[in-house]
Amino acid sequence: MADIETIRRYDDALFSARDVETGYGDLQVLYGVDVDVQADEVVLLFGPNGAGKSTLMRALFKQLPLWDGTIEMDGQDFSALASNEMVPNGVAYVPQTENVFPNLTVGENLDIGSIHAADPEKRRETMYDLFPRLEERHGQDAETLSGGERQMLAMARALMPDPDLLLVDEPSAGLAPQLIERAFEHVDRVREAGTAVLMVEQNVKAALEVTDRAYALDVGENKFEADADTIRDSERVRDLYLGE
């Protein structure tokens, strides 16, 4: 079996985080975390509650300061960028909560997402092709959408500028069981449309169906990294993280 405990570094990655350390106030949460995402790849971050997964996503989108480490995109150092500079530089983020404007319509949410889009109308058409349900709900307030529709809208709004990388935190959170598979189908379609995806997800079994590679985080550190099949077949991962 492949060595899942050696955290490989990919020199040709689209996006790379190296030795990331951060936290909240005086509380350190991450201790030297590495993550790579290659072009057109879906990469999964998983681990127990409190492992630092969402903290890492916030740090990668520069919503938290880097205490140490570096972030690079396409060979360019993003470590000093502010959060509001990430989208114009090709990185979009869908947080787990408060990821749409509930009092605005579907179309208005997409308008806000189009601020950095080169061709807003073309991107809107692309989003409606990717998520046909949103076109049906175009004039409807986001607060009236179902959980699955809100998740589609959150992803579509983030994708409006045509980013190279989409960060998604818990895409299946709060969804009915019958909608979880569909949520990951949407993630796969985003990748097929040319945007790489890094996602945090607790439903590891379902997420691995559309994942190329995965990282396990635990107590703020990298524990395992491998392709999806190796992670799925690892007895150690199943025992520690999948409840099997």
Secondary structure, DSSP 8 states (H G I E B T S, - for coil): ---SSS----TT-SEEEEEEEEEETTEEEEEEEEEEE-TT-EEEEE-STTSSHHHHHHHHTTSS--SEEEEEETTEE-TT--GGGTGGGTEEEE-SSS-S-TTSBHHHHHHHHGGG-SSHHHHHHHHHHH-HHHHHTTTSBGGGS-HHHHHHHHHHHHHTT--SEEEEE-TTTT--HHHHHHHHHHHHHHHHTT-EEEEE-S-HHHHHTT-SEEEEEETTEEEEEEEHHHHHH-HHHIIIII--
